[in-house]
Amino acid sequence: MDKDLLSSVVIAASVGALVSGVVSEVGKWRERLGRQKELLFTSAVELSKALTARMTLLDPKTAPMSEMTVFEQTYSMLKDMMEHGKLSSANKAWLKAYSDKMVKTVNQ
């Protein structure tokens, strides 16, 4: 077999393996990213349902409070925690206001 032909075959196989490896790793990265987003969304839904139920139980006047509003806030808090490892000042303020409201409601 000719040396040029053999080297061409080896180079083509190497390039094919490299491209296949890169495509596989990109696919794994996208899958992990999708799973993280799904976990974040699911956790925010569960947390918002729990908070809304607690608010309604402690103070029936808060029943009209939209679960979507609470979801939006919990999603934002969880996203901050995942991306930055801490809450933003706006989320800290919301959490403090929620906590103060719950303490006030319980003490009444």
QUIBELTA-V274385 format. One record per residue. RES is the residue in three letters. PSI is psi in whole degrees, -180 to 180 (999 if undefined). Layout:
res: {RES & RES}
psi: {PSI & PSI}
This chain:
res: {MET & ASP & LYS & ASP & LEU & LEU & SER & SER & VAL & VAL & ILE & ALA & ALA & SER & VAL & GLY & ALA & LEU & VAL & SER & GLY & VAL & VAL & SER & GLU & VAL & GLY & LYS & TRP & ARG & GLU & ARG & LEU & GLY & ARG & GLN & LYS & GLU & LEU & LEU & PHE & THR & SER & ALA & VAL & GLU & LEU & SER & LYS & ALA & LEU & THR & ALA & ARG & MET & THR & LEU & LEU & ASP & PRO & LYS & THR & ALA & PRO & MET & SER & GLU & MET & THR & VAL & PHE & GLU & GLN & THR & TYR & SER & MET & LEU & LYS & ASP & MET & MET & GLU & HIS & GLY & LYS & LEU & SER & SER & ALA & ASN & LYS & ALA & TRP & LEU & LYS & ALA & TYR & SER & ASP & LYS & MET & VAL & LYS & THR & VAL & ASN & GLN}
psi: {143 & 139 & -39 & -40 & -43 & -44 & -35 & -41 & -44 & -43 & -43 & -42 & -40 & -45 & -42 & -43 & -40 & -47 & -43 & -42 & -43 & -45 & -40 & -44 & -39 & -40 & -42 & -42 & -44 & -37 & -44 & -42 & -43 & -41 & -38 & -45 & -40 & -43 & -43 & -46 & -48 & -44 & -40 & -39 & -48 & -44 & -41 & -37 & -42 & -44 & -42 & -42 & -42 & -43 & -44 & -39 & -43 & -35 & 100 & -20 & -21 & 1 & -40 & -11 & 128 & 130 & -29 & -35 & -44 & -40 & -46 & -43 & -44 & -38 & -44 & -42 & -46 & -37 & -43 & -45 & -40 & -42 & -39 & -14 & 6 & 164 & 149 & 165 & -35 & -41 & -35 & -41 & -42 & -43 & -39 & -44 & -42 & -46 & -46 & -40 & -41 & -41 & -43 & -43 & -42 & -37 & -13 & 999}
